[in-house]
Amino acid sequence: MTSLLASLQENRDAILKDWTQQLRTTLQRRDLLNVGELESQAAEMLAAILQVGPATKLEEFGAPAWRPVKDLVASLSASRAALGFTPSETALFVLSLKPAIFTQIRGKWGNDGDRLFSEISAADGFLDKLALHTTDSYIHGRDQLIARQQEDMLELSTPVVTLWDGIVALPLIGTLDSARTQVVMESLLQAIVQTSSRYAIIDITGVPTVDTLVAQHLLKTITAARLMGAECILSGIRPQIAQTIVHLGINLQDIVTKAKLADAFRMALEASGRKVVRAERSAPADSAQRAL
């Protein structure tokens, strides 16, 4: 008895011709994919399906023999997502193979009602599962992209600024959680090592609230900086934050705190033996005399 895959293999060229014609008339996105690329993807996918041995059944979608086909569909879904295709459009690309396959099945077993129904049901279920696999792959790829973007945003949201020779500042904006604290700590410690800084200012003006968990994250960062030989100054202590810290009983006695970043910077300069003075302006007459 001829298997369905063997029969499809015998009519491979006809199936590919019908499928590509269907794609050209109904599913092509000319703004994202040209005809040549579309036909190449169709030929590659059909070849992967038909390369599976005839002993493998379409109903056995979880069989190891179908893994190369699944991997190809996952790659195809990821590439189409990058181009701007929607999950539905990618799934429809797979589902559009149905008419071409059904035509071959009817031509082969059209006189045998039971066999015709059985083979069409098997092909229909297989392509449905393959189309669903494109959606799963799209979602998985999108989740990975979102995770990478979140990591990039965390790194961009924790810039370490060199204020002066030996003095760095880390302005924090937003809520501190465990993941972000790790990025903050790594960025600060790396900057301390690279700049050989002795003073690090952590400014929390942009942190909306400070609770026990946020305070613990700050203390861990300050402790790690001290182990690297840098003294930390905590700035941006607003009245509301000060009241919250006192109410929660958080111990910040060993940490130097300032209300403003400018005050913390001035203190760091003085501690490093520097002083900012106002330059004296010369009188206009003196300036004219020097000009002459």
GIFEN-V644235 format. One record per residue. RES is the residue in three letters. PSI is psi in whole degrees, -180 to 180 (* if undefined). Layout:
res: {RES	RES}
psi: {PSI	PSI}
This chain:
res: {MET	THR	SER	LEU	LEU	ALA	SER	LEU	GLN	GLU	ASN	ARG	ASP	ALA	ILE	LEU	LYS	ASP	TRP	THR	GLN	GLN	LEU	ARG	THR	THR	LEU	GLN	ARG	ARG	ASP	LEU	LEU	ASN	VAL	GLY	GLU	LEU	GLU	SER	GLN	ALA	ALA	GLU	MET	LEU	ALA	ALA	ILE	LEU	GLN	VAL	GLY	PRO	ALA	THR	LYS	LEU	GLU	GLU	PHE	GLY	ALA	PRO	ALA	TRP	ARG	PRO	VAL	LYS	ASP	LEU	VAL	ALA	SER	LEU	SER	ALA	SER	ARG	ALA	ALA	LEU	GLY	PHE	THR	PRO	SER	GLU	THR	ALA	LEU	PHE	VAL	LEU	SER	LEU	LYS	PRO	ALA	ILE	PHE	THR	GLN	ILE	ARG	GLY	LYS	TRP	GLY	ASN	ASP	GLY	ASP	ARG	LEU	PHE	SER	GLU	ILE	SER	ALA	ALA	ASP	GLY	PHE	LEU	ASP	LYS	LEU	ALA	LEU	HIS	THR	THR	ASP	SER	TYR	ILE	HIS	GLY	ARG	ASP	GLN	LEU	ILE	ALA	ARG	GLN	GLN	GLU	ASP	MET	LEU	GLU	LEU	SER	THR	PRO	VAL	VAL	THR	LEU	TRP	ASP	GLY	ILE	VAL	ALA	LEU	PRO	LEU	ILE	GLY	THR	LEU	ASP	SER	ALA	ARG	THR	GLN	VAL	VAL	MET	GLU	SER	LEU	LEU	GLN	ALA	ILE	VAL	GLN	THR	SER	SER	ARG	TYR	ALA	ILE	ILE	ASP	ILE	THR	GLY	VAL	PRO	THR	VAL	ASP	THR	LEU	VAL	ALA	GLN	HIS	LEU	LEU	LYS	THR	ILE	THR	ALA	ALA	ARG	LEU	MET	GLY	ALA	GLU	CYS	ILE	LEU	SER	GLY	ILE	ARG	PRO	GLN	ILE	ALA	GLN	THR	ILE	VAL	HIS	LEU	GLY	ILE	ASN	LEU	GLN	ASP	ILE	VAL	THR	LYS	ALA	LYS	LEU	ALA	ASP	ALA	PHE	ARG	MET	ALA	LEU	GLU	ALA	SER	GLY	ARG	LYS	VAL	VAL	ARG	ALA	GLU	ARG	SER	ALA	PRO	ALA	ASP	SER	ALA	GLN	ARG	ALA	LEU}
psi: {128	129	163	-45	-39	-40	-40	-35	-38	-28	33	-47	-41	-40	-46	-39	-46	-40	-48	-33	-40	-41	-41	-32	-23	-34	-7	136	95	-24	-14	-28	130	173	-42	-44	-38	-46	-35	-42	-41	-44	-39	-42	-43	-38	-40	-39	-44	-12	-16	140	147	-23	-21	133	151	-29	-19	63	-25	2	147	-26	-24	-2	-46	-37	-43	-42	-40	-43	-39	-43	-41	-42	-41	-43	-38	-34	-39	-31	-20	6	149	163	-37	-41	-38	-40	-39	-29	-42	-45	-24	-8	-17	-52	-40	-40	-41	-35	-43	-37	-43	-38	-28	-44	31	-24	-4	98	-45	-46	-38	-48	-41	-46	-40	-40	-41	-45	-40	-47	-38	-48	-32	-45	-38	-37	-40	-33	-33	-39	-44	-41	-39	-46	-42	-43	-38	-40	-39	-40	-42	-41	-42	-39	-37	-40	-42	-39	-37	-42	-39	-27	1	61	139	122	133	111	-35	169	114	5	123	158	143	96	126	135	128	-175	143	124	-177	-44	-45	-35	-39	-42	-42	-46	-45	-42	-44	-46	-39	-40	-37	-42	-44	-37	-3	42	144	-13	134	126	123	111	122	26	-36	4	119	-43	152	111	-171	-40	-44	-41	-39	-41	-41	-42	-39	-43	-43	-41	-43	-39	-38	-37	-24	3	15	137	134	143	128	117	169	24	101	162	-41	-40	-39	-42	-40	-42	-43	-42	-37	-10	29	130	109	26	-31	2	132	126	147	154	-33	154	-37	-41	-40	-39	-42	-41	-40	-39	-46	-39	-27	10	21	163	137	123	154	131	135	134	136	148	151	-36	-41	-39	-41	-39	-41	-32	-35	*}
